[in-house]
């Protein structure tokens, strides 16, 4: 198999690149989006946001609308630049290599932190199947196994990743949809608890709950990041992003309403496996919870499979431009950037080891809030890039095949639509960063700034001192 599609050219180097081998059709790309969105979120986050009350359901609705806007944004940007790297390519082309590097570094950080959080989310459901009795050493082993098994599977190649995503998405989507619909008939209104249980204002509780819940929608950009692997990306990236997001939002909203209405609020706050508790409430026994625990483990494992691929592809695209260390640009026989897979697996292992002493619930919350900040930075920069290109009056990139300035007039309806989508996406991302809280922003900024020395080192190695480039006199 050929290597994944590289970023085909930089803004200053429009040279044509070999035609990439596309491995994801519309179905596989949609499954990649849904598989990466529906992972640990639907199974773990209802308990994490229960302390805020049923205002969390309103936050889910707001996030669903905002995520569709992001899907439309990424689809529009992918039509302009249908190459692997997505959220790195857009800021790079608009604002230069440093903006592209910050976006790639932040997204890469979000990926491996998110991977660690997903691995932690597996623990609560494995505990339903095999009681771990609160032994943190065993819980850490389970989390590490959940991380390394999908990492090993990634070395089989991107075609296998796409196949696994289709199977795992069907495996989890069908039972989740059935539970989300059947469960509504067993809802008890007394279980919902107060609308705002946080003690904060409603807008404050809404923003705080949304910052946690954003984790459940991370992955809306999956098709854009992997655009170089998608058939007809100019069309299918946008369609897969919207279809995958809408399908995931439907499952999320119905599933969360069912969980809140099936599990008493005081029990839900302390639940390690809220969806299993909800199924047990329907069946009146424990077998239903065991079945959903199996689905949850399969779902999160499939989600990790896709996220590890994305975590390797983003630095791969940046490394091809010299904006990430060179080993990230190397690919194995299966077409997967092997060093990138090893890097996120090792970093995820370290993060799990460093944080697990605080307990899985605390660890999950901390990791999720960090991903909110590091995930929103590329969203902000991508929305800003779209606003920039709209302000430039062009829908064509400098490295497009047409190679024209493209500064012709926009159709009024299309211009207004694109401006509204980009502006709302920017505002939504900014709002979520604010809602993540001071601690998450502080930790996220530290992760972000830690990349600056890497950029300085890489750029310094690329440029020769001025004195050495002068032509010696005769």
N, C-alpha and C positions, 0 to 999 in steps of 0.2 A: 504494500500500500504506500502511496506517496505521502509525503509529510503534509500536515495541516497547512492550509493556505496562509502564507505570510502576509503581513501588511504589504500591499503590492508596490507602494512607493511612498516616499515622504512628500511633504508639501513642496519641497524644493527639488525633488527628483522624480519627475513624472514618467520615468522609463517604464515600459510595459513589462509585466511579469508573466511567467508561464501560467496558463490556465489551470486553476486548481481542480482537484478531483473532489466533487461534491458528494458527501456521504449521507446527508440528512435531507429527506424529502419533507413536505409540509407536515405529514403525520408525525415523523420522528422529531422535527423541530418543535411542533406543538407539545409533544410528549416531553421533550427536554425542558421546555418552559414550565409545564405543569409539574413535571417530576421534581424540578428544582424548587418550585414554589411550595408544593404540597410535600413537605418532608416532616420535620419535627414540629413545625408551627401548629398545625391543626391538632396534634396530639399532646403537646406540652403547654402551649401558651394560654389556653382557657384558665388553667390554674394560676398562671403567673399574673394575669390581669384581673382575676377575681377580686383581689383586695380593692380595686377601684370601683367595683359595683357594675351594674348593667350599663353604665355609661360606656363600658368597653364595647358593647354591641354597636353603639353609635359610632365609636372609633373605627370598628371594622367596616361599617358602611362608608365612612369618609375615605378610609384607606382603599377600599375597593374602587371607588370612583377615581381617586388619585392614581392608582396603579394602572387603570385603563388609560389615563392621560399619559403616563410614562410609556406605556406600550405603544401608543400612537406616536409619541416623540421619537422613540427608538426606531420605529418602523420608518418614519420620515428620514431620520439620519442615515439609516441603513440603505435607503434608496440612493443617497448621495455618496455613500462610501461602503459598498458591500464587501468588506474584507474582515478577516479575523482580527479581533482586538477591540472592536466596537467602542466602548466607553473610554478607551485610551486614544483611539484614532481621532475621534471628534474634537476633543480639546486641543490635540496636537496640531491638527490642520487649521484650527481657528486661531489659536493663541501662541503656537510655537512649542518647541520640545519640552520646556520646563513644565508647562501646564499639562502636556501629555504624560510626562513622567509622574507628576503628583497624582494625576487621576489613576494611572496604572498602579502606582505604589499603594494608594489608598484602597483601590479595589482589590488588589492582591492581598492586602492586610485583612480586609473584610472577609475575603474568601477563607483564609486559613483560620481566622478567629471563628467564623461561622461554622466551619467544619468541626472545630473543637466543640462548639455549642451543640451541634447536631449529635456528635458522639456522646455527649453527656445526656442528651435527651433520650437516647436509647435505654439508658440504665433503668429508668422508672418502669419501662414496659418489660424489660428482661426480668425485673424483680417480680412481676406478676406471674411470669412463666416459671422462673427458678428463684425462689426467695433468697435474697442476698443478706437479709437480717441486718441491714445498716452497716455492713462491713465496708469501709471506704476503700480498702485495698482491693477487694473483689470488684467493687463498683468501678474503680479505676481500670482494672483489667478488662472489664466488659467494654468500657468506653474506648480503650485503646484497640481492642479487637474490632469494634465497629468502625474505627478509623482506618485500620491497616488492611482489612479485607477488601474494601472497595478500592483502596490505593493499589493493591496488587492487581485487581481486575482491570484497572486502567491501562496497564502495560499490554493488554491484548489488542488495543487499538481503538480508534474512534468509531469504527463501524460497530464493534461490539458494544461500545458505550451507548450508541443510539438504540441498538436492539434491546439492551437491558432497560433503558429508559421507557420504551414502549411497553414492555412486559410489566415492569414494576408500577408504571402509572395506571395501567388497567387493573392490576392486582389490588391497588389501594383505592382507586377512584370509585369502582363499582360498589364495594362494601361500605365505603364512607358515605356515598350518596344514599344508599339504602338505609343506613342507620340515621342519617340526617333527616330523611323524610319520615320513616316509620317512627323514629323517636319523637317527632312533633306530636304524635297522637298520645304520648304518655307524659307530656310536659305538665308539671304542677306549678302554677303561678307563684305559690308560696316559696318555691326554691330559688327564685331569682334574686331575692335579697334587695337591698336598697339600690336606688339609681346611682347615687354617688356615695360610696363608702370610704372615700379616701380622706375626708376631712378637709380637703382643698376645695377651691372653687370649681365649678363645672368645667369652664375652659381649661383650667390647670389640669384637672383629672383627665379630660379628653386628650390633651396634648401628651401627658405622661403615658396614658394607656396606648395611644397611637405610636409613641416612640418604641414601646416594647413590641407592639403588634407589627411594626414594619418588618421585623425579622421574618414574619410569616409570609411576606410578599416579596422578599428578596429572591431574585431569580427571574423577575419580569424581563430583565435585560439579557437573558441567557441566549436567545436566538441572535441578538445583535452582537454579542461577544464572539459567538461561533459562526458569524455570517460567512466566513470563508469556507465553511463546511456545508452550507445550506444550498440546495438546488434553487436557482432563480432567486437569489437573496433580495434583489430589489423589490420583489413582490412578496415572497414567502416569509421574510423576517417580520414584516409588519403584521401579516395575517396570523402567523404563529404566535406572536407576542400578544395580540389582542385576544385570539381564541383561547390561548392557554391561561391568560389572566382572567377572562370572564368565567371559564370553567372552574378555576381555582376559587374565585370569589364566591361563586354559587355554593360550592362545597363548604367553604369557610363560614359563610353567613348562616346557612342552615345548620351546620354542625355545631357552631358555637351556641346558637339559640337552643338547640337540643341539649347540649351539655349543661348550660346554665339552668335550664328548666327541669332537668332530670336529677341533678346532683344538688343537694342542699348547699346554700352559699357557705356556711361555716365549714362544711366538709370539703368543698371544692377548693377553698383557700389553701388547705394543707395536702391536697391530693398530689401524688407523684405520677398517677396515670389517670387523668380525668376522663378520657374517652372510654377507658375500660370500666371505670365506675359508672359512667352513663349507660353503657350496655348492660351492666349487671342490674341496674335499676329497671331496665326494660324486661329482661329475662327473669328477674327474681332469683337468680343464682349466680354462680361464678363462671360457668362455661362460656357465656357470652363475652365476659371480660377477657378470658383467656384467648378466645378467637380474635378479638380486636387487638390484643397485645401482639399476636403473631403478625397481623396486618401492619401494625405500627412499626414493628422491628423491620419488616420487609420494606415498608415505605421509606423509613429513615435511611436504611442501607442503600436503597435505590437513589435517594436524594443525594447521599454522600458520593455515590458513583458519578453523578453529573456535576456536582460542585467541585470535585477534585479535578475533573477535566477543565472546567472553567478557570480554576485557580492556576492551572498550568498554561492555558492558552493566552491569558492576558499578558504575563511577563514574556511569553514567547514572542508575541507581536512587538512588544517594546524592545526586546533584546535584538530583534532583527534590525531595528533602527539604531542600535547602539545606546539605548536608553535604559537598559537593564544589563546585569552581568552576562557575559557571553554564554556561559553554560546553559542558561535558560532557553537559548535558541536551538539547542541540540534536540533531535528527535530520534526515537528508537525505530525498530522495524515495524511496529504497529502504527506508526504515525503520531504517537503521543509524545509530547515534550517530557522525556523521562526525568530530567533533573528537576523540572518544575513539580512533578508529582512527588519526588523524594523530598523536596524542600517543604511543601505544605504539610506532608505527613510528619516530618520531623518537628516542624514548628508547632503543629497541632498537638503532638505528643508532649512537648515541653509546656505548652499552655495548660493542658489537662493536668500534668504533674504539678505545676506551680499553684494551680487554683483549687485542686480537689480537696485540700485540707479544710476549706471553708464549707464543704458539703455540696452535693449536687444541685440543690435548689438555688443556693446563693451563687454558685458558679454559673449556672445557666443564665440567671438574671444579669450578672455582671457582663458576661460574654455577649449577650444579646444587645445590651445597651451600647457596648463598644462597636458592634457591627452597625448599629444605627448611624453613628457618626461617620465611620469609615465608608459605609455604603452610600451615604448621602452626598459626600464630597464629589464622587464621579457623576452622580445625578445632577448636582448643581452645575458642574463644569459642562456637562453635555447639554443641559438646557441653555446655558449661557452661550455655548457654541452655536446652537440653533438660532438664538436671538441675533448673534453676530452675523451669521450668514443671511438671515432675513434682512438685517439692516444693510448688508452689502448689496441686497437686491439680486441675489443669485441663488439658484438651486443646484449649481454645478460646483464640484470641488476642483481645485487647481490640478489634481492628478486624474481627472475624469477622462474617459475615452474621447470625448468630444473636444476637450482642450480649448473651449471657448470661454470668454469671460462670463457669459451667461447673465449679463446684467439687464436682461430684458424685463419688461413689466410683468408683475404677478397678476394673476386673476384676483380680483378683490376678495371673493369668498375664500379662496384658498389661502391668501395672505392673512386674512383675519383669523381663520381657523388655526393656522400654524403659529401665529403670534399668541393666541389665547392658550393653546396647548403648551407652548414653551414657557410662557410667563407663569401659568399656573403650576407647571412642573417645578420651576425654580422656586416659587413661593412655598409650595408643598414641602420640598426638600429642606428649605430654610426653617420652616415651622417644626419639622421633625427633629432637626438638630437642636433647636431650642428646647423641645420637649424631652430630649434625652437626659437633661440634667447636667449640672456642673461636673460631677465626677466622670461621667461618660465622655463629655467634651474634653475634659482635661486629659484623660487617658488616651482618647482618640487623637488629640493633637500631638501627644508624645509619640505615638506610633507614626503619625504623618511626618513629623519633623525628623524622626530618626532616618528617614529616607534621603534627606537633603545631602548628607555627606556622601552617600552612594552616588547621587547625581553629580556632585562636584568632582568626585574621583573619576567617574566615567568620562565626563566632559574634559577633564584635565588630561587624561590619557589620549584623547582624540586630537587635541590641539598641540602643535609644536610651538615653542617659544618664538617670538617674533625675530629675535636675533639669529635663530638657526635657519630661518627661511630666506634670509637675505642672500643675494647672489654675490659671491666674493669678487672683489675688484681684480682686474688683470694685473 
